[in-house]
Amino acid sequence: MFDPFSLLQHVLAPFWWLLLIPLLTVVLRLPTVKGWVGETILHTGLRLLLPSARYHLMRNVTLPTKDGSTQIDHVVVSRHGVFVIETKNYGGWIFGKPEDKMWTQKFPGRSSAFQNPLRQNDKHVRTLAELTGLDDNALFSQIVFVGNCTFKTPMPANVGKLAACLAAIRGRDDVLLSDGEVAQVLDRIRTGRLAPTRATHKAHVRHVQALLAGKRAGGTRAAPTARAQDRGDCPACGGAVDEYTYKTGAKAGQSFHGCTRFPACTYRSDVPERVAEAVA
């Protein structure tokens, strides 16, 4: 008996992979996937086009900060300085000025805002400076757009595509660090970074989401007391412990001791309420 469905299956079987194209298109548009693709493209370019004998490349460096953590896409350490690289995988038209808080990505009929990557990378540079002890003249911020985008406003010299980033790195021939200093910087980054694991990445993502949620809610997340001194070593990870104050919930106004490496470390201990001494 003639079975049309079997015949159709036989004819279409060699072309089953075509069904994956729409799914792949959707997946590649996810922000997390786009970010990973952009970083991978840049990493491959830096790895292939920068001599490894002169330039030491590190990827996804997550460093603890007083308010949680910060993640640097790429760090290139050399005798000619340390290059701190932030990657953006964007298409469309890009508008922005160095002094703007937000930049704009535009497509026909729609637009969206994103954080000024220069400001974003400034925190990376400052955190790395504190960790390594390097002066500003040895640290260089680079912003790399790897997507099919077009800049519609003049951009600073340290903002561009991969070719511009490579030219900026290879174009510096003045020696700023000795071989010993390069080794010291690499060692401090390796020992100071949080473990490059999936758990660390997820914890950092939660931290960023919490910051964004706090901003949208008017800053309701728990905040540290004014420049509170470290309260000793964290019993969970050995990091510093600081004093913070609950801003919302049943414990609002109450203090607690928490690890400064949060969210990578979630140690927390409530501070007993201080009872005023009786006045005779």
ZADO-1210 file (C-alpha; in nm, 4 decimals, padded with zeros to 6 digits):
<atoms>
<atom x="00.0000" y="00.0000" z="00.0000" code="MET" pos="1"/>
<atom x="00.1318" y="00.3408" z="-00.0958" code="PHE" pos="2"/>
<atom x="00.2292" y="00.5480" z="00.2111" code="ASP" pos="3"/>
<atom x="00.2774" y="00.9183" z="00.1238" code="PRO" pos="4"/>
<atom x="00.4159" y="00.9984" z="00.4683" code="PHE" pos="5"/>
<atom x="00.6934" y="00.7423" z="00.4315" code="SER" pos="6"/>
<atom x="00.7774" y="00.8823" z="00.0905" code="LEU" pos="7"/>
<atom x="00.7875" y="01.2378" z="00.2289" code="LEU" pos="8"/>
<atom x="01.0079" y="01.1248" z="00.5157" code="GLN" pos="9"/>
<atom x="01.2450" y="00.9526" z="00.2728" code="HIS" pos="10"/>
<atom x="01.2694" y="01.2645" z="00.0547" code="VAL" pos="11"/>
<atom x="01.3213" y="01.5108" z="00.3416" code="LEU" pos="12"/>
<atom x="01.5529" y="01.2976" z="00.5564" code="ALA" pos="13"/>
<atom x="01.8757" y="01.4285" z="00.3949" code="PRO" pos="14"/>
<atom x="01.7659" y="01.7844" z="00.4727" code="PHE" pos="15"/>
<atom x="01.6792" y="01.7428" z="00.8407" code="TRP" pos="16"/>
<atom x="01.9544" y="01.9863" z="00.9384" code="TRP" pos="17"/>
<atom x="01.7606" y="02.2711" z="00.7771" code="LEU" pos="18"/>
<atom x="01.5179" y="02.2499" z="01.0678" code="LEU" pos="19"/>
<atom x="01.7995" y="02.3557" z="01.3022" code="LEU" pos="20"/>
<atom x="01.8549" y="02.6898" z="01.1289" code="ILE" pos="21"/>
<atom x="01.5552" y="02.8723" z="01.2856" code="PRO" pos="22"/>
<atom x="01.6432" y="02.7289" z="01.6276" code="LEU" pos="23"/>
<atom x="02.0063" y="02.8296" z="01.5904" code="LEU" pos="24"/>
<atom x="01.9025" y="03.1809" z="01.4864" code="THR" pos="25"/>
<atom x="01.6961" y="03.2208" z="01.8039" code="VAL" pos="26"/>
<atom x="01.9720" y="03.0839" z="02.0276" code="VAL" pos="27"/>
<atom x="02.2370" y="03.3134" z="01.8792" code="LEU" pos="28"/>
<atom x="02.0215" y="03.6141" z="01.9610" code="ARG" pos="29"/>
<atom x="02.0158" y="03.5374" z="02.3331" code="LEU" pos="30"/>
<atom x="02.2235" y="03.8013" z="02.5216" code="PRO" pos="31"/>
<atom x="02.4295" y="03.5406" z="02.7076" code="THR" pos="32"/>
<atom x="02.5104" y="03.3514" z="02.3890" code="VAL" pos="33"/>
<atom x="02.5889" y="03.6714" z="02.1986" code="LYS" pos="34"/>
<atom x="02.8280" y="03.7753" z="02.4734" code="GLY" pos="35"/>
<atom x="03.0020" y="03.4381" z="02.4721" code="TRP" pos="36"/>
<atom x="03.0335" y="03.4404" z="02.0927" code="VAL" pos="37"/>
<atom x="03.1783" y="03.7916" z="02.0982" code="GLY" pos="38"/>
<atom x="03.4324" y="03.7027" z="02.3652" code="GLU" pos="39"/>
<atom x="03.5298" y="03.3856" z="02.1786" code="THR" pos="40"/>
<atom x="03.5845" y="03.5750" z="01.8531" code="ILE" pos="41"/>
<atom x="03.8024" y="03.8288" z="02.0306" code="LEU" pos="42"/>
<atom x="03.9902" y="03.5625" z="02.2268" code="HIS" pos="43"/>
<atom x="04.0683" y="03.3727" z="01.9071" code="THR" pos="44"/>
<atom x="04.1914" y="03.6883" z="01.7352" code="GLY" pos="45"/>
<atom x="04.4120" y="03.7907" z="02.0271" code="LEU" pos="46"/>
<atom x="04.5477" y="03.4375" z="02.0675" code="ARG" pos="47"/>
<atom x="04.6402" y="03.4037" z="01.7006" code="LEU" pos="48"/>
<atom x="04.7655" y="03.7555" z="01.6312" code="LEU" pos="49"/>
<atom x="04.9573" y="03.8447" z="01.9474" code="LEU" pos="50"/>
<atom x="05.2894" y="03.6604" z="01.9998" code="PRO" pos="51"/>
<atom x="05.2545" y="03.4568" z="02.3183" code="SER" pos="52"/>
<atom x="05.6204" y="03.5172" z="02.4053" code="ALA" pos="53"/>
<atom x="05.5502" y="03.8906" z="02.4486" code="ARG" pos="54"/>
<atom x="05.1810" y="03.9030" z="02.5408" code="TYR" pos="55"/>
<atom x="05.0154" y="03.6972" z="02.8149" code="HIS" pos="56"/>
<atom x="04.6402" y="03.6576" z="02.7594" code="LEU" pos="57"/>
<atom x="04.3879" y="03.5891" z="03.0362" code="MET" pos="58"/>
<atom x="04.0135" y="03.5480" z="02.9789" code="ARG" pos="59"/>
<atom x="03.7101" y="03.5975" z="03.2050" code="ASN" pos="60"/>
<atom x="03.8952" y="03.7299" z="03.5075" code="VAL" pos="61"/>
<atom x="03.6461" y="03.7700" z="03.7935" code="THR" pos="62"/>
<atom x="03.7799" y="03.9790" z="04.0804" code="LEU" pos="63"/>
<atom x="03.6228" y="04.0338" z="04.4236" code="PRO" pos="64"/>
<atom x="03.5191" y="04.3907" z="04.5048" code="THR" pos="65"/>
<atom x="03.3794" y="04.5577" z="04.8149" code="LYS" pos="66"/>
<atom x="03.0282" y="04.5392" z="04.6729" code="ASP" pos="67"/>
<atom x="03.0556" y="04.1901" z="04.5222" code="GLY" pos="68"/>
<atom x="03.2589" y="04.1127" z="04.2112" code="SER" pos="69"/>
<atom x="03.3534" y="04.2441" z="03.8688" code="THR" pos="70"/>
<atom x="03.4333" y="04.0405" z="03.5590" code="GLN" pos="71"/>
<atom x="03.6915" y="04.1414" z="03.2986" code="ILE" pos="72"/>
<atom x="03.6526" y="03.9847" z="02.9541" code="ASP" pos="73"/>
<atom x="04.0250" y="03.9845" z="02.8653" code="HIS" pos="74"/>
<atom x="04.3499" y="04.1009" z="03.0200" code="VAL" pos="75"/>
<atom x="04.6702" y="04.1198" z="02.8160" code="VAL" pos="76"/>
<atom x="04.9868" y="04.1549" z="03.0250" code="VAL" pos="77"/>
<atom x="05.3132" y="04.2586" z="02.8608" code="SER" pos="78"/>
<atom x="05.6278" y="04.4615" z="02.9200" code="ARG" pos="79"/>
<atom x="05.4486" y="04.7404" z="02.7342" code="HIS" pos="80"/>
<atom x="05.1626" y="04.7588" z="02.9834" code="GLY" pos="81"/>
<atom x="04.8469" y="04.5805" z="03.0914" code="VAL" pos="82"/>
<atom x="04.5515" y="04.6043" z="02.8529" code="PHE" pos="83"/>
<atom x="04.2049" y="04.5663" z="03.0034" code="VAL" pos="84"/>
<atom x="03.9549" y="04.4724" z="02.7326" code="ILE" pos="85"/>
<atom x="03.5754" y="04.4923" z="02.7391" code="GLU" pos="86"/>
<atom x="03.3908" y="04.3145" z="02.4543" code="THR" pos="87"/>
<atom x="03.0579" y="04.4115" z="02.2968" code="LYS" pos="88"/>
<atom x="02.8871" y="04.1934" z="02.0351" code="ASN" pos="89"/>
<atom x="02.6439" y="04.4447" z="01.8844" code="TYR" pos="90"/>
<atom x="02.5008" y="04.5129" z="01.5422" code="GLY" pos="91"/>
<atom x="02.3201" y="04.8162" z="01.4031" code="GLY" pos="92"/>
<atom x="02.4190" y="05.1779" z="01.4567" code="TRP" pos="93"/>
<atom x="02.6037" y="05.2744" z="01.7756" code="ILE" pos="94"/>
<atom x="02.5687" y="05.6231" z="01.9250" code="PHE" pos="95"/>
<atom x="02.7582" y="05.7412" z="02.2307" code="GLY" pos="96"/>
<atom x="02.9957" y="05.9920" z="02.3843" code="LYS" pos="97"/>
<atom x="03.2607" y="05.9297" z="02.6521" code="PRO" pos="98"/>
<atom x="03.0727" y="06.1440" z="02.9043" code="GLU" pos="99"/>
<atom x="02.7340" y="05.9778" z="02.8457" code="ASP" pos="100"/>
<atom x="02.6011" y="05.7383" z="03.1097" code="LYS" pos="101"/>
<atom x="02.4242" y="05.5273" z="02.8484" code="MET" pos="102"/>
<atom x="02.4931" y="05.4569" z="02.4803" code="TRP" pos="103"/>
<atom x="02.2360" y="05.3670" z="02.2150" code="THR" pos="104"/>
<atom x="02.2069" y="05.0821" z="01.9661" code="GLN" pos="105"/>
<atom x="01.9683" y="05.1492" z="01.6768" code="LYS" pos="106"/>
<atom x="01.8050" y="04.9358" z="01.4119" code="PHE" pos="107"/>
<atom x="01.5349" y="05.0482" z="01.1671" code="PRO" pos="108"/>
<atom x="01.2243" y="05.1026" z="01.3752" code="GLY" pos="109"/>
<atom x="01.3742" y="05.0218" z="01.7160" code="ARG" pos="110"/>
<atom x="01.6527" y="05.1212" z="01.9519" code="SER" pos="111"/>
<atom x="01.7876" y="05.0181" z="02.2904" code="SER" pos="112"/>
<atom x="02.0197" y="05.1672" z="02.5499" code="ALA" pos="113"/>
<atom x="02.3204" y="05.0000" z="02.7114" code="PHE" pos="114"/>
<atom x="02.5728" y="05.1055" z="02.9723" code="GLN" pos="115"/>
<atom x="02.8612" y="05.3187" z="02.8490" code="ASN" pos="116"/>
<atom x="03.1346" y="05.0530" z="02.8125" code="PRO" pos="117"/>
<atom x="03.4041" y="05.3102" z="02.8947" code="LEU" pos="118"/>
<atom x="03.2503" y="05.3591" z="03.2386" code="ARG" pos="119"/>
<atom x="03.2001" y="04.9871" z="03.2756" code="GLN" pos="120"/>
<atom x="03.5645" y="04.9159" z="03.1955" code="ASN" pos="121"/>
<atom x="03.6842" y="05.1954" z="03.4217" code="ASP" pos="122"/>
<atom x="03.5749" y="04.9878" z="03.7209" code="LYS" pos="123"/>
<atom x="03.7673" y="04.6919" z="03.5791" code="HIS" pos="124"/>
<atom x="04.0816" y="04.9037" z="03.5443" code="VAL" pos="125"/>
<atom x="04.0518" y="05.0473" z="03.8968" code="ARG" pos="126"/>
<atom x="03.9955" y="04.7026" z="04.0483" code="THR" pos="127"/>
<atom x="04.2958" y="04.5635" z="03.8634" code="LEU" pos="128"/>
<atom x="04.5075" y="04.8603" z="03.9718" code="ALA" pos="129"/>
<atom x="04.4247" y="04.7907" z="04.3376" code="GLU" pos="130"/>
<atom x="04.5099" y="04.4232" z="04.2959" code="LEU" pos="131"/>
<atom x="04.8382" y="04.4661" z="04.1092" code="THR" pos="132"/>
<atom x="04.9588" y="04.7970" z="04.2529" code="GLY" pos="133"/>
<atom x="05.0239" y="04.9328" z="03.9029" code="LEU" pos="134"/>
<atom x="05.0162" y="05.3022" z="03.8213" code="ASP" pos="135"/>
<atom x="04.7638" y="05.4416" z="03.5743" code="ASP" pos="136"/>
<atom x="05.0335" y="05.4909" z="03.3105" code="ASN" pos="137"/>
<atom x="05.0771" y="05.1113" z="03.2831" code="ALA" pos="138"/>
<atom x="04.7063" y="05.0255" z="03.2503" code="LEU" pos="139"/>
<atom x="04.5146" y="05.0735" z="02.9256" code="PHE" pos="140"/>
<atom x="04.1397" y="05.0423" z="02.8721" code="SER" pos="141"/>
<atom x="04.0238" y="04.8985" z="02.5381" code="GLN" pos="142"/>
<atom x="03.6644" y="04.8565" z="02.4170" code="ILE" pos="143"/>
<atom x="03.6153" y="04.6137" z="02.1278" code="VAL" pos="144"/>
<atom x="03.2948" y="04.5766" z="01.9238" code="PHE" pos="145"/>
<atom x="03.2966" y="04.2479" z="01.7334" code="VAL" pos="146"/>
<atom x="02.9467" y="04.2581" z="01.5836" code="GLY" pos="147"/>
<atom x="02.8419" y="04.4012" z="01.2488" code="ASN" pos="148"/>
<atom x="02.7870" y="04.7507" z="01.3867" code="CYS" pos="149"/>
<atom x="02.8610" y="05.1002" z="01.2582" code="THR" pos="150"/>
<atom x="02.9695" y="05.3882" z="01.4801" code="PHE" pos="151"/>
<atom x="02.7522" y="05.6911" z="01.4069" code="LYS" pos="152"/>
<atom x="02.9271" y="05.9262" z="01.6485" code="THR" pos="153"/>
<atom x="03.3032" y="05.9887" z="01.6826" code="PRO" pos="154"/>
<atom x="03.4584" y="05.7342" z="01.9163" code="MET" pos="155"/>
<atom x="03.7684" y="05.7687" z="02.1382" code="PRO" pos="156"/>
<atom x="04.0873" y="05.6040" z="02.0161" code="ALA" pos="157"/>
<atom x="04.0436" y="05.3132" z="02.2579" code="ASN" pos="158"/>
<atom x="03.7002" y="05.2160" z="02.1186" code="VAL" pos="159"/>
<atom x="03.6807" y="05.0196" z="01.7943" code="GLY" pos="160"/>
<atom x="03.6903" y="04.6818" z="01.6236" code="LYS" pos="161"/>
<atom x="03.9419" y="04.3983" z="01.6687" code="LEU" pos="162"/>
<atom x="04.1911" y="04.5447" z="01.4203" code="ALA" pos="163"/>
<atom x="04.2005" y="04.8742" z="01.6104" code="ALA" pos="164"/>
<atom x="04.2539" y="04.6919" z="01.9399" code="CYS" pos="165"/>
<atom x="04.5422" y="04.4887" z="01.7975" code="LEU" pos="166"/>
<atom x="04.6976" y="04.8024" z="01.6509" code="ALA" pos="167"/>
<atom x="04.6741" y="04.9786" z="01.9871" code="ALA" pos="168"/>
<atom x="04.8396" y="04.6892" z="02.1718" code="ILE" pos="169"/>
<atom x="05.1145" y="04.6233" z="01.9177" code="ARG" pos="170"/>
<atom x="05.1677" y="04.9946" z="01.8651" code="GLY" pos="171"/>
<atom x="05.3090" y="05.0441" z="02.2131" code="ARG" pos="172"/>
<atom x="05.6793" y="04.9714" z="02.2097" code="ASP" pos="173"/>
<atom x="05.7894" y="05.1612" z="02.5214" code="ASP" pos="174"/>
<atom x="05.8939" y="04.9288" z="02.8029" code="VAL" pos="175"/>
<atom x="05.6915" y="05.0002" z="03.1176" code="LEU" pos="176"/>
<atom x="05.7413" y="04.6754" z="03.3110" code="LEU" pos="177"/>
<atom x="06.0402" y="04.4497" z="03.3609" code="SER" pos="178"/>
<atom x="06.0148" y="04.0748" z="03.3098" code="ASP" pos="179"/>
<atom x="06.0008" y="04.0347" z="03.6873" code="GLY" pos="180"/>
<atom x="05.7176" y="04.2864" z="03.7166" code="GLU" pos="181"/>
<atom x="05.5243" y="04.1089" z="03.4403" code="VAL" pos="182"/>
<atom x="05.5586" y="03.7804" z="03.6295" code="ALA" pos="183"/>
<atom x="05.4489" y="03.9515" z="03.9511" code="GLN" pos="184"/>
<atom x="05.1391" y="04.1012" z="03.7855" code="VAL" pos="185"/>
<atom x="05.0415" y="03.7640" z="03.6390" code="LEU" pos="186"/>
<atom x="05.0862" y="03.5967" z="03.9769" code="ASP" pos="187"/>
<atom x="04.8747" y="03.8566" z="04.1567" code="ARG" pos="188"/>
<atom x="04.5943" y="03.8179" z="03.9045" code="ILE" pos="189"/>
<atom x="04.6042" y="03.4379" z="03.9224" code="ARG" pos="190"/>
<atom x="04.5984" y="03.4347" z="04.3020" code="THR" pos="191"/>
<atom x="04.3583" y="03.7281" z="04.3410" code="GLY" pos="192"/>
<atom x="04.0925" y="03.6187" z="04.0932" code="ARG" pos="193"/>
<atom x="03.7973" y="03.4057" z="04.1910" code="LEU" pos="194"/>
<atom x="03.8069" y="03.0480" z="04.0641" code="ALA" pos="195"/>
<atom x="03.7241" y="03.0485" z="03.6894" code="PRO" pos="196"/>
<atom x="03.4323" y="02.8102" z="03.7288" code="THR" pos="197"/>
<atom x="03.0693" y="02.8030" z="03.6199" code="ARG" pos="198"/>
<atom x="02.9674" y="02.8634" z="03.9808" code="ALA" pos="199"/>
<atom x="03.1734" y="03.1828" z="03.9942" code="THR" pos="200"/>
<atom x="03.0187" y="03.3055" z="03.6709" code="HIS" pos="201"/>
<atom x="02.6655" y="03.2319" z="03.7913" code="LYS" pos="202"/>
<atom x="02.7343" y="03.4086" z="04.1197" code="ALA" pos="203"/>
<atom x="02.8629" y="03.7153" z="03.9336" code="HIS" pos="204"/>
<atom x="02.5560" y="03.7185" z="03.7080" code="VAL" pos="205"/>
<atom x="02.3317" y="03.7081" z="04.0163" code="ARG" pos="206"/>
<atom x="02.5303" y="03.9965" z="04.1642" code="HIS" pos="207"/>
<atom x="02.4823" y="04.2077" z="03.8502" code="VAL" pos="208"/>
<atom x="02.1123" y="04.1244" z="03.8397" code="GLN" pos="209"/>
<atom x="02.0798" y="04.2234" z="04.2053" code="ALA" pos="210"/>
<atom x="02.2493" y="04.5561" z="04.1362" code="LEU" pos="211"/>
<atom x="02.0146" y="04.6249" z="03.8453" code="LEU" pos="212"/>
<atom x="01.7133" y="04.5240" z="04.0515" code="ALA" pos="213"/>
<atom x="01.8288" y="04.7517" z="04.3322" code="GLY" pos="214"/>
<atom x="01.8591" y="05.0463" z="04.0946" code="LYS" pos="215"/>
<atom x="01.5124" y="04.9847" z="03.9515" code="ARG" pos="216"/>
<atom x="01.3676" y="04.9624" z="04.3020" code="ALA" pos="217"/>
<atom x="01.5376" y="05.2802" z="04.4145" code="GLY" pos="218"/>
<atom x="01.8306" y="05.1209" z="04.5894" code="GLY" pos="219"/>
<atom x="01.6514" y="04.8852" z="04.8277" code="THR" pos="220"/>
<atom x="01.9225" y="04.6200" z="04.8444" code="ARG" pos="221"/>
<atom x="02.1376" y="04.5858" z="05.1532" code="ALA" pos="222"/>
<atom x="02.4188" y="04.8410" z="05.1549" code="ALA" pos="223"/>
<atom x="02.7405" y="04.8626" z="05.3577" code="PRO" pos="224"/>
<atom x="02.7631" y="05.1050" z="05.6449" code="THR" pos="225"/>
<atom x="02.9763" y="05.4104" z="05.5777" code="ALA" pos="226"/>
<atom x="03.3289" y="05.2841" z="05.5215" code="ARG" pos="227"/>
<atom x="03.2963" y="05.0180" z="05.7891" code="ALA" pos="228"/>
<atom x="03.6247" y="04.8611" z="05.8885" code="GLN" pos="229"/>
<atom x="03.6994" y="04.4983" z="05.8098" code="ASP" pos="230"/>
<atom x="03.5743" y="04.2668" z="06.0822" code="ARG" pos="231"/>
<atom x="03.8313" y="03.9906" z="06.0484" code="GLY" pos="232"/>
<atom x="03.8664" y="03.6963" z="05.8155" code="ASP" pos="233"/>
<atom x="03.5697" y="03.5189" z="05.6626" code="CYS" pos="234"/>
<atom x="03.5375" y="03.1707" z="05.8175" code="PRO" pos="235"/>
<atom x="03.4104" y="03.0355" z="05.4849" code="ALA" pos="236"/>
<atom x="03.6745" y="03.1587" z="05.2388" code="CYS" pos="237"/>
<atom x="03.9322" y="03.3580" z="05.4350" code="GLY" pos="238"/>
<atom x="03.8371" y="03.6891" z="05.2731" code="GLY" pos="239"/>
<atom x="03.7584" y="04.0137" z="05.4517" code="ALA" pos="240"/>
<atom x="03.4361" y="04.0522" z="05.6498" code="VAL" pos="241"/>
<atom x="03.2569" y="04.3869" z="05.6591" code="ASP" pos="242"/>
<atom x="02.9497" y="04.5212" z="05.8361" code="GLU" pos="243"/>
<atom x="02.6316" y="04.5862" z="05.6371" code="TYR" pos="244"/>
<atom x="02.2726" y="04.6890" z="05.7089" code="THR" pos="245"/>
<atom x="01.9507" y="04.5229" z="05.5951" code="TYR" pos="246"/>
<atom x="01.7476" y="04.7741" z="05.3967" code="LYS" pos="247"/>
<atom x="01.4268" y="04.5776" z="05.3501" code="THR" pos="248"/>
<atom x="01.2336" y="04.2907" z="05.5051" code="GLY" pos="249"/>
<atom x="01.1754" y="04.1901" z="05.8643" code="ALA" pos="250"/>
<atom x="01.5362" y="04.2703" z="05.9568" code="LYS" pos="251"/>
<atom x="01.5413" y="04.6203" z="05.8041" code="ALA" pos="252"/>
<atom x="01.7797" y="04.8421" z="05.9989" code="GLY" pos="253"/>
<atom x="01.9601" y="04.5497" z="06.1626" code="GLN" pos="254"/>
<atom x="02.3334" y="04.5030" z="06.0988" code="SER" pos="255"/>
<atom x="02.5064" y="04.1894" z="05.9823" code="PHE" pos="256"/>
<atom x="02.8613" y="04.0813" z="05.9032" code="HIS" pos="257"/>
<atom x="02.9074" y="03.9559" z="05.5473" code="GLY" pos="258"/>
<atom x="03.1949" y="03.8490" z="05.3257" code="CYS" pos="259"/>
<atom x="03.3139" y="04.1247" z="05.0902" code="THR" pos="260"/>
<atom x="03.3500" y="03.8603" z="04.8184" code="ARG" pos="261"/>
<atom x="02.9729" y="03.8195" z="04.7959" code="PHE" pos="262"/>
<atom x="02.8150" y="03.6733" z="04.5840" code="PRO" pos="263"/>
<atom x="03.1059" y="03.4347" z="04.5269" code="ALA" pos="264"/>
<atom x="03.1024" y="03.3761" z="04.9027" code="CYS" pos="265"/>
<atom x="02.7675" y="03.3981" z="05.0834" code="THR" pos="266"/>
<atom x="02.8862" y="03.3976" z="05.4455" code="TYR" pos="267"/>
<atom x="02.6632" y="03.6135" z="05.6664" code="ARG" pos="268"/>
<atom x="02.6191" y="03.6524" z="06.0424" code="SER" pos="269"/>
<atom x="02.3694" y="03.8828" z="06.2108" code="ASP" pos="270"/>
<atom x="02.5116" y="04.1313" z="06.4599" code="VAL" pos="271"/>
<atom x="02.3426" y="04.1108" z="06.8012" code="PRO" pos="272"/>
<atom x="02.1420" y="04.4208" z="06.8769" code="GLU" pos="273"/>
<atom x="02.3462" y="04.6636" z="07.0823" code="ARG" pos="274"/>
<atom x="02.1818" y="04.7366" z="07.4145" code="VAL" pos="275"/>
<atom x="02.2485" y="05.0814" z="07.5550" code="ALA" pos="276"/>
<atom x="02.4076" y="05.0846" z="07.8968" code="GLU" pos="277"/>
<atom x="02.1797" y="05.1921" z="08.1760" code="ALA" pos="278"/>
<atom x="02.2495" y="05.5362" z="08.3066" code="VAL" pos="279"/>
<atom x="02.2719" y="05.5481" z="08.6861" code="ALA" pos="280"/>
</atoms>
